[in-house]
């Protein structure tokens, strides 16, 4: 189900609770909502649709994927970025890394550990900031 985008900064500033298998409906809603914004959004965190769980949806070019409980384990290649967000007005500066390694559970709840670079790495970092209650 496509959900409204949350713009409440008090809610968005909360740290997300760990996701469980009971949160699969919220993940589907997150994917539906991301799919509804193909021209202005490449990633979303669950708190952006009013769900305070550690779930992100990320566009990987040809499709959107779900990551439950993502944790960035390694990062290198710091750079300054300008980013926008559906939940916030305008663009803001953020420190990002060109290479990251992330541990997460996939849509089938299989534990994964994967390296990402470039644009994908930047998107994941932005969404993981949402899970930590960090607003860019």
C-alpha positions, 0 to 999 in steps of 0.5 A: 500500500502506498503511504504518505511521506512523513515530514514530522522531524520529531518522529524522524529523529527517533532511532529505529527499532530492530525489524522482525519478520512481523514487519514484512507488511511494512516492508511491502508498503515501503517498496510500494511507496518507493515505487510510487516516486520513481522520478524523485526518490531512489531510497526510503527508510521505514520512518519516512512512511511512519514506521519506526523500524530498521527497514530500508528500500533502495533502488539498485538500477533495475529494481528496488530491494529491501534491507532489514536491520542494515549496519554499515561495517566499513567505509572508506573514501570520504567526500562531501555530498549535497542530498535531498529527501522527500521528508525534508525541504531543499538539499543539505550537505552530508559527509559520505563514503565512496565504498561501504560494506553492509550487513543486513537481512534480505527480503527472505531474511537471509543474512547478507554482507555486501560491498557497495560503491558510488551512488548505491553506497551514498543512497544506503548511507542516507537511508541508514542515517534515517534509521539512526534518527539523523536528518541531513 
